[in-house]
Amino acid sequence: MYCLNTISIGCVESTGAKFLTDLISEFHTRYPEVKFEIYSGDGDDIRAKLDRHVLDLGILLTPVEIAKYNYTELGVTDTWGILVPKASPLAKKDALTAKELASLPLIVPRRQIIKDEINSWFNIPETSLQIVGSQNLLSNSLELVKNGIGYVICTYGSYMNRPVKELVFLPVQGARPIKHALIWQKNAPLATSAQRFRDFIIENI
């Protein structure tokens, strides 16, 4: 049996969140005395909290700077796309090409490594894109899309966490599937509960 303990874990807004909550639910039925502290943020936020020992574990989108972390890839994927108002002619499409996307005013993720990944779709310099803003969490920019300020590039999973009836998610043709990684600090032992939960996640990949 466990002693009372709390596992602190950060997770990006993506399909990884559903994966995590399903595992927490199963783990909790086995060890109800273990508590969880969940933090939502982007990869930079989560890595910073890991570095300060605020979090035990983190689930991030790839690519991610992992040189100073232990990590394992998770069997969870997501899809890049764009949010458009349902009233827009674009909403009638099944998907957008990178060329079409490059012609639109865009609100992009703030993390540079993710922006570099997105730029690789276009094969054009970032300075040539019409970037009107950036965001770290999707919830901060949904109103901007509804008000016609720009189109948010996001993952399908992050949008499905909070679907908005006025908006439509369109995948981007040619965008590589997004993988997820579970990371934890090197040279910093995890508490017993966090170790067990890490191992439980790995067993369920």
HELIX and SHEET records of a PDB file:
HELIX    1   1 THR A   15  ARG A   30  1                                  16    
HELIX    2   2 GLY A   43  ASP A   51  1                                   9    
HELIX    3   3 PRO A   89  LYS A   92  5                                   4    
HELIX    4   4 ALA A   98  ALA A  102  1                                   5    
HELIX    5   5 GLN A  112  PHE A  122  1                                  11    
HELIX    6   6 GLU A  126  SER A  128  5                                   3    
HELIX    7   7 LEU A  138  ASN A  140  5                                   3    
HELIX    8   8 LEU A  142  LYS A  146  1                                   5    
HELIX    9   9 TYR A  156  MET A  160  1                                   5    
HELIX   10  10 THR A  192  GLU A  203  1                                  12    
SHEET    1   A 5 VAL A  34  SER A  40  0                                        
SHEET    2   A 5 ASN A   5  CYS A  11  1                                        
SHEET    3   A 5 LEU A  57  LEU A  61  1                                        
SHEET    4   A 5 ILE A 178  GLN A 185 -1                                        
SHEET    5   A 5 TYR A  69  ASP A  78 -1                                        
SHEET    1   B 5 ILE A 131  GLN A 135  0                                        
SHEET    2   B 5 LEU A 106  PRO A 109  1                                        
SHEET    3   B 5 TYR A 151  THR A 155  1                                        
SHEET    4   B 5 TRP A  80  PRO A  85 -1                                        
SHEET    5   B 5 LEU A 167  PRO A 171 -1                                        
END                                                                             
